[in-house]
Amino acid sequence: ISSNKCHYLIDLDLPSQSELEPSYSSQREDWKVISSHLFLDSSKSHRIFRAFYIPFVSSSYCHYVNYNILKTTKTKKSRH
């Protein structure tokens, strides 16, 4: 469905954007971040260290992005 009809949205803040996958988190006039957590970016992380965590070493080889829960800033009518 269109994001215009959503009250909440989950967005992964990857560096690349497209028309089909825009960065909703950066659209501050339409969306508010209500929760954010780190999420492993597998495309930029070493395959061994993303599969096996090694304390004090893995953090140098893994890259993380924000995984956000967003809430609309505009009031939407709900159907009942």
N, C-alpha and C positions, 0 to 999 in steps of 0.2 A: 504494500500500500504506500501511498505518498507520505512523506515525512510531515507534510502539512496537517495530516489527520492524527498525528501521534501526540500523546501527552508526555511520554517518556521515550528515550532512545538510548541505545548502547553504542558507543563510538570508540574505535581504536585509533589513536593518534599516530598513524604512520606518516612518514615524511612525504610520501607520494599521495597525490590527490587526483581524482578524475571527476567527470560529470556524474558518473554513477556512484562514486564513493567520495563525496566531499568531506572536508573536515568540519563536522557539525560543532565540535568543541570550540572552534575559533569564531563561530557565528554567535557572538555574545548578545546581539540584539534579539535573537530568536530562542537561544538555548542557554540554560544555566547548568553548570557542572554541580551535581549534588554529591557525587562520590567518585573517587579516582584511585586506581591501584596500578602498580607496575605490572607489565605483561611482557614476557620474553618476545623480542623481535627475532624470529628464527632466521630471517634472511640476512641479518647482520651479525649473527652469533656463530661462533665456532661449533661445528656439529658434535664434537666430543664433549665439550663443556656445556652444551645445552641439554645433552642427554644424561650426563653424570655430573652432579654437583661436587666440587672439591673446594672445601673452605680455603679462603684467602687467595685462591687461584682463579676460580670460575668467574668472578666479578670482572676480571681483566679481559675476558674473552667473550662475555655475553653483553648484549645490548638490550635495553628495555625501553618501552614506550608506555604511555598512559592508556589505560582501559577505563573509560568514563561512563558513568550513568548520568544522563542529561534529562532535564525537565524543561518543558516549554515555558517561555516567558509570556506567551500569549494564551489567553483563555480559550479553551476549545469546548464546544458543545458536545456533550456525550449523548449517545442514543440509548434510550431505555425502552 
